Amino acid sequence: MKILFVCKANVGRSQMAEAFYEKYYDNKNLKSAGYAPGDWVGRTLDSTRYVKVCMDEEGIDLRKKVSKAIEEKMVNWADKIIVFDSKKADWPDYLRNSDKVEIWETEDPGGKDLEIHRIVRDQIKERIRGLIGKLKD
């Protein structure tokens, strides 16, 4: 199954989800992107303040991962799209209108402290484990 993880900037939640999925499941048909990454596009996660720290605690190094903007071809490629936001007004039409989307309401940790990043990380890790369990059934 080809899965696309999406959040606003492709800096935190979607990158964490992609990393956990890669760690726990031997399926590399994954992508992540941001629907409104702004000036993060093309920047590595090494410049994040807390994402790299909280993922280091899980033994996952995201420093070389790069923020990407979503493209329609990514939506077409995916079998399943998990979006970590419900503000559909901000989404491009091709994402908003896709029947492949599943929304995982998860707080945006951007601009918040390390503890919030850890809470969000742990929520995403558990959701990913649940998703993998369903896929294996």
DSSP file (Angstrom, degrees, kcal/mol; ACC not computed):
  #  RESIDUE AA STRUCTURE BP1 BP2  ACC     N-H-->O    O-->H-N    N-H-->O    O-->H-N    TCO  KAPPA ALPHA  PHI   PSI    X-CA   Y-CA   Z-CA
    1    1 A M              0   0    0      0, 0.0     2,-0.6     0, 0.0    28,-0.2   0.000 360.0 360.0 360.0 133.0    0.0    0.0    0.0
    2    2 A K        -     0   0    0     75,-0.1    77,-2.8    26,-0.1    78,-1.9  -0.815 360.0-168.2 -93.5 121.3    1.3    3.4   -1.0
    3    3 A I  E     -ab  30  80A   0     26,-2.4    28,-1.8    -2,-0.6     2,-0.5  -0.919  13.4-163.5-119.1 135.9    0.8    5.9    1.9
    4    4 A L  E     -ab  31  81A   0     76,-2.4    78,-2.6    -2,-0.4     2,-0.5  -0.977   8.1-158.4-115.8 122.7    1.2    9.7    1.8
    5    5 A F  E     -ab  32  82A   0     26,-2.6    28,-2.1    -2,-0.5     2,-0.4  -0.875  15.8-174.0-100.8 132.2    1.4   11.5    5.2
    6    6 A V  E     +ab  33  83A   0     76,-3.0    78,-3.0    -2,-0.5     2,-0.2  -0.983  15.7 154.4-132.3 135.7    0.5   15.2    5.1
    7    7 A C  E     -a   34   0A   0     26,-1.6    28,-2.0    -2,-0.4    29,-0.3  -0.781  57.2 -83.1-138.4-170.8    0.6   18.0    7.6
    8    8 A K  S    S+     0   0    0     76,-0.3    28,-2.9    26,-0.3    -1,-0.1   0.964 118.2   7.9 -64.5 -54.3    0.9   21.8    7.2
    9    9 A A  S    S-     0   0    0     25,-0.2    25,-0.3    26,-0.2    -1,-0.2   0.518  88.2-124.2-110.2  -6.3    4.7   22.3    6.8
   10   10 A N  S    S+     0   0    0     23,-0.4    58,-0.1    57,-0.1    24,-0.1   0.902  85.3 104.9  58.6  42.2    6.1   18.7    6.4
   11   11 A V  S    S+     0   0    0     56,-0.1    37,-0.1    22,-0.1    54,-0.1   0.667  86.5   3.4-118.0 -36.1    8.4   19.5    9.3
   12   12 A G  S  > S+     0   0    0      3,-0.1     4,-2.8    39,-0.0     5,-0.2   0.667 123.3  30.0-116.8 -86.3    6.9   17.6   12.3
   13   13 A R  H  > S+     0   0    0      1,-0.2     4,-2.5     2,-0.2     5,-0.2   0.874 121.7  43.1 -57.7 -49.8    3.9   15.3   12.2
   14   14 A S  H  > S+     0   0    0      1,-0.2     4,-2.2     2,-0.2    -1,-0.2   0.869 116.2  49.1 -68.6 -34.6    4.0   13.9    8.7
   15   15 A Q  H  > S+     0   0    0      2,-0.2     4,-2.2     1,-0.2    -2,-0.2   0.898 111.6  49.5 -69.4 -39.7    7.8   13.4    8.9
   16   16 A M  H  X S+     0   0    0     -4,-2.8     4,-2.8     2,-0.2     5,-0.2   0.933 111.4  49.6 -61.4 -45.7    7.4   11.7   12.3
   17   17 A A  H  X S+     0   0    0     -4,-2.5     4,-2.6    -5,-0.2     5,-0.2   0.923 110.9  48.5 -61.0 -45.8    4.7    9.4   10.9
   18   18 A E  H  X S+     0   0    0     -4,-2.2     4,-2.3     1,-0.2    -1,-0.2   0.916 112.8  49.0 -60.5 -43.0    6.8    8.5    7.8
   19   19 A A  H  X S+     0   0    0     -4,-2.2     4,-2.0     2,-0.2    -2,-0.2   0.909 112.3  46.8 -65.5 -43.2    9.8    7.7   10.0
   20   20 A F  H  X S+     0   0    0     -4,-2.8     4,-2.5     2,-0.2     5,-0.2   0.911 111.4  51.8 -66.0 -40.7    7.8    5.5   12.5
   21   21 A Y  H  X S+     0   0    0     -4,-2.6     4,-2.0    -5,-0.2     6,-0.3   0.936 110.9  48.0 -60.9 -45.3    6.2    3.7    9.6
   22   22 A E  H  < S+     0   0    0     -4,-2.3    -1,-0.2    -5,-0.2    -2,-0.2   0.878 113.4  49.1 -60.8 -37.9    9.6    3.0    8.1
   23   23 A K  H  < S+     0   0    0     -4,-2.0    -2,-0.2     1,-0.2    -1,-0.2   0.893 121.0  32.1 -69.6 -40.5   10.9    1.8   11.4
   24   24 A Y  H  < S+     0   0    0     -4,-2.5     2,-0.4     1,-0.1    -2,-0.2   0.581 118.2  46.4 -98.3 -11.0    8.0   -0.6   12.3
   25   25 A Y  S  < S-     0   0    0     -4,-2.0     2,-2.0    -5,-0.2    -1,-0.1  -0.995  70.5-133.5-140.1 134.3    6.9   -1.9    8.9
   26   26 A D  S    S+     0   0    0     -2,-0.4     2,-0.4    -3,-0.1    -4,-0.1  -0.406  72.2 107.0 -85.7  63.2    8.9   -3.2    5.9
   27   27 A N        -     0   0    0     -2,-2.0    -2,-0.1    -6,-0.3     0, 0.0  -0.934  42.4-176.6-140.3 113.9    7.1   -1.2    3.3
   28   28 A K        +     0   0    0     -2,-0.4     2,-2.2     1,-0.1    -6,-0.1   0.227  50.3 113.6 -99.3  13.9    8.9    1.7    1.8
   29   29 A N        +     0   0    0    -28,-0.2   -26,-2.4     2,-0.0     2,-0.3  -0.451  54.8 125.0 -82.3  66.9    6.1    3.0   -0.4
   30   30 A L  E     +a    3   0A   0     -2,-2.2     2,-0.3   -28,-0.2   -26,-0.2  -0.926  33.3 170.3-130.8 149.2    5.8    6.1    1.6
   31   31 A K  E     -a    4   0A   0    -28,-1.8   -26,-2.6    -2,-0.3     2,-0.3  -0.970  11.2-160.9-146.3 160.0    5.9    9.8    1.1
   32   32 A S  E     +a    5   0A   0     -2,-0.3     2,-0.3   -28,-0.2   -26,-0.2  -0.981  15.9 162.6-139.6 155.2    5.2   12.9    3.2
   33   33 A A  E     -a    6   0A   0    -28,-2.1   -26,-1.6    -2,-0.3     2,-0.4  -0.975  31.5-116.8-160.9 167.2    4.5   16.5    2.3
   34   34 A G  E     -ac   7  69A   0     34,-2.7    36,-2.6   -25,-0.3   -26,-0.3  -0.931   6.9-151.5-115.2 140.2    3.1   19.7    3.5
   35   35 A Y  S    S+     0   0    0    -28,-2.0   -27,-0.2    -2,-0.4   -26,-0.2   0.674  99.9  13.5 -83.1 -16.1    0.0   21.4    2.2
   36   36 A A  S    S+     0   0    0    -28,-2.9    -1,-0.2   -29,-0.3   -28,-0.1  -0.354  73.4 155.1-152.2  64.2    1.3   24.9    3.1
   37   37 A P    >   -     0   0    0      0, 0.0     3,-2.3     0, 0.0     4,-0.1   0.635  23.4-177.2 -75.4 -12.6    5.0   24.6    4.0
   38   38 A G  G >   -     0   0    0      1,-0.3     3,-1.2     2,-0.2    -4,-0.0  -0.248  69.1  -4.9  55.2-132.1    5.9   28.2    3.2
   39   39 A D  G 3  S+     0   0    0      1,-0.2    -1,-0.3     3,-0.1   -30,-0.0   0.414 120.3  80.5 -78.8   4.6    9.6   28.9    3.6
   40   40 A W  G X   +     0   0    0     -3,-2.3     3,-2.7     2,-0.1    27,-0.5   0.726  62.3 117.7 -77.4 -21.5   10.3   25.4    4.9
   41   41 A V  T <  S+     0   0    0     -3,-1.2    27,-0.2     1,-0.3     3,-0.1  -0.211  86.9   6.0 -53.1 127.3   10.3   23.9    1.4
   42   42 A G  T 3  S+     0   0    0     25,-2.7     2,-0.3     1,-0.3    -1,-0.3   0.346 101.5 122.2  82.6  -6.1   13.7   22.5    0.6
   43   43 A R    <   -     0   0    0     -3,-2.7    24,-2.3    24,-0.1    -1,-0.3  -0.651  61.1-122.3 -88.8 145.9   15.0   23.0    4.2
   44   44 A T  B >   -E   66   0B   0     -2,-0.3     3,-1.3    22,-0.2    22,-0.2  -0.463  18.5-118.9 -82.3 158.9   16.3   20.1    6.2
   45   45 A L  G >  S+     0   0    0     20,-2.1     3,-1.7    17,-0.6     7,-0.3   0.483  99.4  90.5 -76.3  -1.6   14.9   19.2    9.6
   46   46 A D  G 3  S+     0   0    0     17,-1.3    -1,-0.3    19,-0.3    17,-0.1   0.786  82.0  59.0 -61.0 -25.5   18.3   19.8   11.1
   47   47 A S  G <  S+     0   0    0     -3,-1.3    -1,-0.3    16,-0.2    -2,-0.2   0.420  82.9 106.7 -86.9   3.1   17.1   23.4   11.6
   48   48 A T    <   -     0   0    0     -3,-1.7     5,-0.0     1,-0.1    -3,-0.0  -0.466  63.1-146.1 -76.2 155.1   14.1   22.4   13.7
   49   49 A R  S    S+     0   0    0     -2,-0.1     4,-0.2     3,-0.1    -1,-0.1   0.908  86.6   4.5 -87.1 -46.2   14.4   23.1   17.4
   50   50 A Y  S  > S+     0   0    0      2,-0.1     4,-2.9     3,-0.1     5,-0.3   0.676 111.3  75.3-117.3 -23.3   12.5   20.1   18.9
   51   51 A V  H  > S+     0   0    0      1,-0.2     4,-2.0     2,-0.2     5,-0.2   0.950 102.5  44.2 -58.8 -49.1   11.5   17.7   16.1
   52   52 A K  H  > S+     0   0    0     -7,-0.3     4,-1.9     1,-0.2    -1,-0.2   0.878 114.6  50.9 -63.3 -37.2   15.0   16.3   15.8
   53   53 A V  H  > S+     0   0    0      2,-0.2     4,-1.4     1,-0.2    -2,-0.2   0.947 111.7  44.4 -66.9 -49.5   15.5   16.1   19.6
   54   54 A C  H  < S+     0   0    0     -4,-2.9     4,-0.3     1,-0.2    -1,-0.2   0.825 115.4  48.4 -70.3 -28.4   12.3   14.2   20.3
   55   55 A M  H ><>S+     0   0    0     -4,-2.0     5,-2.3    -5,-0.3     3,-1.3   0.824 103.6  60.7 -78.6 -30.7   12.9   11.8   17.4
   56   56 A D  H ><5S+     0   0    0     -4,-1.9     3,-1.9     1,-0.3    -2,-0.2   0.883  96.9  61.6 -56.7 -37.0   16.5   11.3   18.5
   57   57 A E  T 3<5S+     0   0    0     -4,-1.4    -1,-0.3     1,-0.3    -2,-0.2   0.717 104.5  48.1 -62.7 -20.3   15.0    9.9   21.8
   58   58 A E  T < 5S-     0   0    0     -3,-1.3    -1,-0.3    -4,-0.3    -2,-0.2   0.348 122.5-106.9 -98.2   2.6   13.3    7.2   19.6
   59   59 A G  T < 5S+     0   0    0     -3,-1.9     2,-0.5     1,-0.2    -3,-0.2   0.744  81.8 125.8  77.7  23.4   16.6    6.4   17.8
   60   60 A I      < -     0   0    0     -5,-2.3     2,-0.7    -8,-0.1    -1,-0.2  -0.969  48.1-154.3-120.5 122.6   15.4    8.1   14.6
   61   61 A D        +     0   0    0     -2,-0.5     3,-0.2     1,-0.1    -9,-0.1  -0.856  20.6 167.5 -99.3 113.2   17.6   10.8   13.0
   62   62 A L    >   +     0   0    0     -2,-0.7     3,-1.6   -10,-0.2   -17,-0.6   0.322  43.4 110.4-102.8   5.9   15.5   13.2   10.8
   63   63 A R  T 3  S+     0   0    0      1,-0.3   -17,-1.3   -18,-0.2   -16,-0.2   0.800  81.0  44.0 -56.7 -33.7   18.2   15.8   10.4
   64   64 A K  T 3  S+     0   0    0     -3,-0.2    -1,-0.3   -19,-0.2    -2,-0.1   0.503  86.9 111.4 -92.5  -4.0   18.7   15.1    6.6
   65   65 A K    <   -     0   0    0     -3,-1.6   -20,-2.1   -54,-0.1     2,-0.4  -0.429  60.0-142.9 -67.7 146.5   15.0   14.9    5.8
   66   66 A V  B     -E   44   0B   0    -22,-0.2     2,-0.2   -21,-0.1   -22,-0.2  -0.917  11.9-117.0-118.4 137.6   13.7   17.7    3.7
   67   67 A S        -     0   0    0    -24,-2.3   -25,-2.7   -27,-0.5     2,-0.3  -0.528  36.4-168.9 -71.3 134.8   10.4   19.5    3.8
   68   68 A K        -     0   0    0     -2,-0.2   -34,-2.7   -27,-0.2     2,-0.3  -0.948  19.9-125.7-128.2 146.8    8.4   19.1    0.6
   69   69 A A  B     -c   34   0A   0     -2,-0.3   -34,-0.2   -36,-0.2   -60,-0.1  -0.706  37.4-106.1 -87.4 141.9    5.2   20.8   -0.7
   70   70 A I        -     0   0    0    -36,-2.6     2,-0.3    -2,-0.3    -1,-0.1  -0.352  36.1-165.2 -66.4 147.4    2.4   18.5   -1.7
   71   71 A E    >>  -     0   0    0      1,-0.1     4,-1.3    23,-0.0     3,-1.1  -0.947  32.0-116.0-131.4 153.4    1.8   18.0   -5.4
   72   72 A E  H 3> S+     0   0    0     -2,-0.3     4,-2.3     1,-0.3     5,-0.2   0.849 114.2  61.5 -58.5 -35.1   -1.2   16.6   -7.2
   73   73 A K  H 3> S+     0   0    0      1,-0.2     4,-1.9     2,-0.2    -1,-0.3   0.817 100.4  55.2 -63.9 -28.6    0.9   13.7   -8.5
   74   74 A M  H <> S+     0   0    0     -3,-1.1     4,-1.9     2,-0.2    -1,-0.2   0.915 108.0  47.9 -67.0 -42.9    1.6   12.6   -4.9
   75   75 A V  H  < S+     0   0    0     -4,-1.3    -2,-0.2     1,-0.2    -1,-0.2   0.908 112.9  48.4 -63.5 -42.6   -2.2   12.4   -4.2
   76   76 A N  H  < S+     0   0    0     -4,-2.3    -1,-0.2     1,-0.2    -2,-0.2   0.864 111.0  52.0 -64.9 -36.6   -2.7   10.4   -7.4
   77   77 A W  H  < S+     0   0    0     -4,-1.9    -2,-0.2    -5,-0.2    -1,-0.2   0.861  95.1  86.9 -67.0 -38.2    0.2    8.1   -6.5
   78   78 A A     <  -     0   0    0     -4,-1.9   -75,-0.2     1,-0.1     3,-0.1  -0.293  53.9-164.6 -74.4 146.7   -1.1    7.3   -3.0
   79   79 A D  S    S+     0   0    0    -77,-2.8     2,-0.3     1,-0.3   -76,-0.2   0.720  88.0  21.1 -88.7 -30.6   -3.6    4.5   -2.1
   80   80 A K  E     -b    3   0A   0    -78,-1.9   -76,-2.4     2,-0.0     2,-0.5  -0.999  67.5-161.8-141.6 137.6   -4.1    6.1    1.4
   81   81 A I  E     -bd   4 101A   0     19,-2.3    21,-2.9    -2,-0.3     2,-0.6  -0.983   3.6-164.7-124.5 121.9   -3.5    9.7    2.5
   82   82 A I  E     -bd   5 102A   0    -78,-2.6   -76,-3.0    -2,-0.5     2,-0.5  -0.929   8.3-166.2-108.3 120.6   -3.3   10.5    6.2
   83   83 A V  E     -bd   6 103A   0     19,-2.4    21,-2.9    -2,-0.6     2,-0.5  -0.914  15.9-153.8-112.2 130.4   -3.6   14.2    7.0
   84   84 A F  S    S+     0   0    0    -78,-3.0     2,-0.3    -2,-0.5   -76,-0.3  -0.310  75.9  55.2 -95.3  48.4   -2.7   15.6   10.4
   85   85 A D        -     0   0    0     -2,-0.5    19,-0.1   -78,-0.1    -2,-0.1  -0.933  58.5-155.0-171.7 150.4   -5.0   18.6   10.2
   86   86 A S        +     0   0    0     -2,-0.3     2,-2.1    17,-0.1     3,-0.2   0.273  61.1 112.8-118.2  11.0   -8.7   19.2    9.6
   87   87 A K    >   +     0   0    0      1,-0.2     3,-2.3     2,-0.1     4,-0.4  -0.471  37.5 170.6 -82.1  69.7   -8.5   22.8    8.3
   88   88 A K  G >   +     0   0    0     -2,-2.1     3,-1.3     1,-0.3    -1,-0.2   0.718  65.0  74.1 -57.7 -22.8   -9.6   21.8    4.8
   89   89 A A  G 3  S+     0   0    0      1,-0.3    -1,-0.3    -3,-0.2    -2,-0.1   0.811  97.2  49.6 -61.0 -27.9  -10.0   25.4    3.7
   90   90 A D  G <  S+     0   0    0     -3,-2.3    -1,-0.3     2,-0.1    -2,-0.2   0.571  93.7  96.9 -86.0 -10.2   -6.2   25.6    3.6
   91   91 A W  S <  S-     0   0    0     -3,-1.3     2,-0.1    -4,-0.4   -55,-0.0  -0.458  82.4-106.9 -81.6 150.1   -5.8   22.4    1.5
   92   92 A P    >>  -     0   0    0      0, 0.0     4,-2.7     0, 0.0     3,-1.3  -0.447  35.6-111.0 -67.9 152.3   -5.4   22.4   -2.3
   93   93 A D  H 3> S+     0   0    0      1,-0.3     4,-2.8     2,-0.2     5,-0.2   0.868 115.7  59.4 -54.0 -42.1   -8.6   21.2   -4.1
   94   94 A Y  H 34 S+     0   0    0      1,-0.2    -1,-0.3     2,-0.2     4,-0.1   0.780 113.5  38.7 -64.3 -24.7   -6.9   18.0   -5.3
   95   95 A L  H X4 S+     0   0    0     -3,-1.3     3,-1.3     2,-0.1    -2,-0.2   0.888 115.2  51.5 -85.3 -47.0   -6.3   17.0   -1.6
   96   96 A R  H 3< S+     0   0    0     -4,-2.7    -2,-0.2     1,-0.3    -3,-0.2   0.845 114.5  44.4 -57.2 -36.3   -9.6   18.3   -0.3
   97   97 A N  T 3< S+     0   0    0     -4,-2.8    -1,-0.3    -5,-0.2     2,-0.2   0.427  86.7 114.9 -92.9   0.6  -11.6   16.4   -2.9
   98   98 A S    X   -     0   0    0     -3,-1.3     3,-0.7    -5,-0.2    -3,-0.0  -0.520  55.1-154.0 -76.4 136.2   -9.7   13.1   -2.6
   99   99 A D  T 3  S+     0   0    0     -2,-0.2    -1,-0.1     1,-0.2    -4,-0.0   0.373  89.2  73.2 -86.0   4.6  -11.6   10.1   -1.3
  100  100 A K  T 3  S+     0   0    0     -5,-0.1   -19,-2.3   -20,-0.1     2,-0.2   0.513  73.1 113.6 -91.5  -6.6   -8.3    8.6   -0.1
  101  101 A V  E <   -d   81   0A   0     -3,-0.7     2,-0.4    -6,-0.2   -19,-0.2  -0.466  39.5-178.9 -79.1 134.0   -8.0   11.0    2.8
  102  102 A E  E     -d   82   0A   0    -21,-2.9   -19,-2.4    -2,-0.2     2,-0.5  -1.000  21.4-140.5-124.0 127.6   -8.2   10.0    6.4
  103  103 A I  E     -d   83   0A   0     -2,-0.4     2,-0.7   -21,-0.2   -19,-0.2  -0.776  12.9-168.5 -94.9 127.8   -7.8   12.8    9.0
  104  104 A W        -     0   0    0    -21,-2.9     2,-0.5    -2,-0.5    -2,-0.0  -0.909  20.6-141.7-111.5  99.8   -5.8   12.1   12.2
  105  105 A E        +     0   0    0     -2,-0.7     2,-0.4   -21,-0.1   -21,-0.1  -0.482  38.1 156.7 -64.9 113.7   -6.6   15.1   14.5
  106  106 A T        -     0   0    0     -2,-0.5    -2,-0.1   -22,-0.1   -93,-0.1  -0.994  46.0-103.8-143.6 132.2   -3.3   15.8   16.1
  107  107 A E        -     0   0    0     -2,-0.4   -94,-0.1     1,-0.1   -22,-0.0  -0.223  33.0-119.3 -55.3 140.6   -2.1   19.0   17.7
  108  108 A D        -     0   0    0      1,-0.1    -1,-0.1     2,-0.1     9,-0.1  -0.764  23.5-165.5 -81.3 114.1    0.4   21.0   15.6
  109  109 A P    >   +     0   0    0      0, 0.0     3,-2.6     0, 0.0     8,-0.2   0.558  42.4 131.0 -80.1  -5.4    3.5   21.2   17.8
  110  110 A G  T 3  S+     0   0    0      1,-0.3     3,-0.1     7,-0.0    -2,-0.1  -0.205  79.4   7.6 -52.3 128.8    5.1   24.0   15.8
  111  111 A G  T 3  S+     0   0    0      1,-0.3    -1,-0.3     0, 0.0     2,-0.2   0.476 109.2 110.6  79.0   2.1    6.2   26.8   18.0
  112  112 A K  S <  S-     0   0    0     -3,-2.6    -1,-0.3     1,-0.2   -62,-0.1  -0.526  71.7 -84.7-105.4 174.8    5.5   24.8   21.1
  113  113 A D     >  -     0   0    0     -2,-0.2     4,-1.8    -3,-0.1     3,-0.3  -0.093  40.4 -98.4 -78.4 174.5    7.9   23.3   23.7
  114  114 A L  H  > S+     0   0    0      1,-0.2     4,-2.3     2,-0.2     5,-0.2   0.854 119.4  58.9 -60.7 -38.0    9.7   20.0   23.8
  115  115 A E  H  > S+     0   0    0      1,-0.2     4,-2.2     2,-0.2    -1,-0.2   0.907 105.5  48.6 -62.4 -41.4    7.1   18.4   26.0
  116  116 A I  H  > S+     0   0    0     -3,-0.3     4,-2.6     2,-0.2     5,-0.2   0.907 109.9  53.1 -63.7 -40.9    4.3   19.1   23.5
  117  117 A H  H  X S+     0   0    0     -4,-1.8     4,-2.7     1,-0.2    -2,-0.2   0.903 109.1  49.4 -59.5 -41.0    6.5   17.6   20.7
  118  118 A R  H  X S+     0   0    0     -4,-2.3     4,-2.6     2,-0.2    -2,-0.2   0.912 110.4  49.7 -65.1 -42.1    7.0   14.5   22.8
  119  119 A I  H  X S+     0   0    0     -4,-2.2     4,-2.1     2,-0.2    -2,-0.2   0.940 114.1  44.7 -61.9 -47.3    3.2   14.1   23.4
  120  120 A V  H  X S+     0   0    0     -4,-2.6     4,-2.6     2,-0.2     5,-0.2   0.920 112.1  53.0 -63.7 -44.4    2.5   14.5   19.7
  121  121 A R  H  X S+     0   0    0     -4,-2.7     4,-2.6    -5,-0.2    -2,-0.2   0.927 110.2  47.5 -55.1 -47.7    5.3   12.1   18.8
  122  122 A D  H  X S+     0   0    0     -4,-2.6     4,-2.1     2,-0.2    -1,-0.2   0.871 110.9  51.2 -66.1 -37.0    3.9    9.5   21.1
  123  123 A Q  H  X S+     0   0    0     -4,-2.1     4,-2.2     2,-0.2    -1,-0.2   0.924 112.4  46.6 -63.7 -44.3    0.4    9.9   19.8
  124  124 A I  H  X S+     0   0    0     -4,-2.6     4,-2.7     2,-0.2     5,-0.2   0.914 109.5  54.1 -64.9 -42.8    1.7    9.5   16.2
  125  125 A K  H  X S+     0   0    0     -4,-2.6     4,-2.2     1,-0.2    -1,-0.2   0.917 110.7  46.2 -58.3 -44.4    3.8    6.5   17.1
  126  126 A E  H  X S+     0   0    0     -4,-2.1     4,-2.3     2,-0.2    -1,-0.2   0.899 112.0  50.4 -67.0 -40.2    0.7    4.7   18.6
  127  127 A R  H  X S+     0   0    0     -4,-2.2     4,-2.5     2,-0.2    -2,-0.2   0.905 110.6  50.2 -63.5 -40.3   -1.5    5.6   15.6
  128  128 A I  H  X S+     0   0    0     -4,-2.7     4,-2.7     2,-0.2     5,-0.2   0.915 109.2  50.9 -64.9 -42.9    1.2    4.2   13.2
  129  129 A R  H  X S+     0   0    0     -4,-2.2     4,-2.2    -5,-0.2    -1,-0.2   0.909 111.4  49.1 -60.7 -40.5    1.4    1.0   15.2
  130  130 A G  H  X S+     0   0    0     -4,-2.3     4,-2.0     2,-0.2    -2,-0.2   0.907 110.6  49.9 -63.8 -42.3   -2.4    0.7   15.0
  131  131 A L  H  X S+     0   0    0     -4,-2.5     4,-2.3     2,-0.2    -2,-0.2   0.925 110.9  49.1 -62.0 -45.2   -2.4    1.4   11.3
  132  132 A I  H  X S+     0   0    0     -4,-2.7     4,-1.9     1,-0.2    -1,-0.2   0.898 108.2  54.6 -62.7 -40.3    0.3   -1.3   10.7
  133  133 A G  H  X S+     0   0    0     -4,-2.2     4,-1.0    -5,-0.2    -1,-0.2   0.906 109.5  47.4 -59.1 -42.2   -1.7   -3.7   12.8
  134  134 A K  H  < S+     0   0    0     -4,-2.0     3,-0.4     1,-0.2    -2,-0.2   0.894 110.8  51.5 -65.4 -40.8   -4.7   -3.2   10.6
  135  135 A L  H  < S+     0   0    0     -4,-2.3    -1,-0.2     1,-0.2    -2,-0.2   0.817 108.1  52.0 -68.0 -30.0   -2.7   -3.6    7.4
  136  136 A K  H  <        0   0    0     -4,-1.9    -1,-0.2     1,-0.2    -2,-0.2   0.738 360.0 360.0 -78.0 -22.2   -1.2   -6.9    8.7
  137  137 A D     <        0   0    0     -4,-1.0    -1,-0.2    -3,-0.4    -2,-0.2   0.488 360.0 360.0 -68.8 360.0   -4.7   -8.3    9.4
